[in-house]
């Protein structure tokens, strides 16, 4: 019996440092609420925008360097 089978299984539960959730963890996890899904979507959007802004700043900086 694993630790995951003796306690409530949380969303995206990982066992033993693996990078994948077990099939049991996926199939027995309660569905994500709409509010939780919206929060995750907002976090992803914010992270993507930060990455895009950083990429644009890096490109502008490299263009400025090439121009001089």
MOUR-V6080 format. One record per residue. N is the residue number from 0. RES is the residue in three letters. OMEGA is omega in radians with two decimals (none if undefined). NEAR is the number of other ideal C-beta (glycine too) atoms within 10 Angstrom. D_FIRST is the distance of its C-alpha to the first C-alpha in Angstrom with 1 decimal. Layout:
# MOUR-V6080
n=N res=RES omega=OMEGA near=NEAR d_first=D_FIRST
n=N res=RES omega=OMEGA near=NEAR d_first=D_FIRST
This chain:
# MOUR-V6080
n=0 res=UNK omega=-3.13 near=5 d_first=0.0
n=1 res=UNK omega=3.12 near=11 d_first=3.8
n=2 res=UNK omega=-3.11 near=9 d_first=6.8
n=3 res=UNK omega=-3.11 near=18 d_first=8.3
n=4 res=UNK omega=-3.13 near=12 d_first=6.5
n=5 res=UNK omega=-3.14 near=7 d_first=7.5
n=6 res=UNK omega=3.09 near=9 d_first=11.0
n=7 res=UNK omega=-3.09 near=9 d_first=13.8
n=8 res=UNK omega=3.13 near=18 d_first=13.9
n=9 res=UNK omega=3.09 near=12 d_first=17.3
n=10 res=UNK omega=-3.14 near=14 d_first=19.7
n=11 res=UNK omega=3.14 near=10 d_first=19.3
n=12 res=UNK omega=3.12 near=17 d_first=15.9
n=13 res=UNK omega=-3.12 near=13 d_first=15.2
n=14 res=UNK omega=2.98 near=15 d_first=12.2
n=15 res=UNK omega=3.08 near=8 d_first=13.0
n=16 res=UNK omega=3.11 near=5 d_first=16.7
n=17 res=UNK omega=3.13 near=8 d_first=16.9
n=18 res=UNK omega=3.10 near=5 d_first=19.9
n=19 res=UNK omega=3.05 near=9 d_first=18.3
n=20 res=UNK omega=3.11 near=18 d_first=16.0
n=21 res=UNK omega=3.12 near=17 d_first=13.4
n=22 res=UNK omega=3.12 near=8 d_first=14.8
n=23 res=UNK omega=3.14 near=14 d_first=12.4
n=24 res=UNK omega=3.14 near=19 d_first=13.4
n=25 res=UNK omega=-3.05 near=13 d_first=17.0
n=26 res=UNK omega=-3.10 near=9 d_first=17.1
n=27 res=UNK omega=3.12 near=13 d_first=15.8
n=28 res=UNK omega=3.10 near=15 d_first=17.6
n=29 res=UNK omega=3.14 near=9 d_first=20.8
n=30 res=UNK omega=3.14 near=8 d_first=24.0
n=31 res=UNK omega=3.12 near=13 d_first=25.9
n=32 res=UNK omega=3.13 near=10 d_first=28.9
n=33 res=UNK omega=3.14 near=8 d_first=32.4
n=34 res=UNK omega=3.12 near=8 d_first=33.1
n=35 res=UNK omega=3.12 near=11 d_first=30.0
n=36 res=UNK omega=3.12 near=11 d_first=31.0
n=37 res=UNK omega=3.13 near=11 d_first=34.5
n=38 res=UNK omega=3.12 near=12 d_first=33.5
n=39 res=UNK omega=3.13 near=12 d_first=31.5
n=40 res=UNK omega=3.10 near=10 d_first=34.5
n=41 res=UNK omega=3.12 near=10 d_first=36.9
n=42 res=UNK omega=3.12 near=10 d_first=35.0
n=43 res=UNK omega=3.14 near=10 d_first=35.0
n=44 res=UNK omega=-3.14 near=10 d_first=38.6
n=45 res=UNK omega=3.14 near=10 d_first=39.5
n=46 res=UNK omega=3.13 near=10 d_first=37.8
n=47 res=UNK omega=3.13 near=10 d_first=39.5
n=48 res=UNK omega=3.09 near=10 d_first=42.8
n=49 res=UNK omega=3.14 near=10 d_first=42.5
n=50 res=UNK omega=3.13 near=10 d_first=41.8
n=51 res=UNK omega=3.11 near=10 d_first=44.8
n=52 res=UNK omega=3.13 near=10 d_first=47.0
n=53 res=UNK omega=3.13 near=10 d_first=46.1
n=54 res=UNK omega=3.13 near=10 d_first=46.8
n=55 res=UNK omega=3.11 near=10 d_first=50.2
n=56 res=UNK omega=3.13 near=10 d_first=51.2
n=57 res=UNK omega=3.12 near=10 d_first=50.4
n=58 res=UNK omega=3.11 near=10 d_first=52.4
n=59 res=UNK omega=3.12 near=10 d_first=55.3
n=60 res=UNK omega=-3.14 near=10 d_first=55.3
n=61 res=UNK omega=3.08 near=10 d_first=55.5
n=62 res=UNK omega=3.11 near=9 d_first=58.3
n=63 res=UNK omega=-3.14 near=9 d_first=60.2
n=64 res=UNK omega=-3.12 near=8 d_first=60.0
n=65 res=UNK omega=-3.09 near=7 d_first=61.3
n=66 res=UNK omega=-3.07 near=6 d_first=64.1
n=67 res=UNK omega=none near=4 d_first=65.6
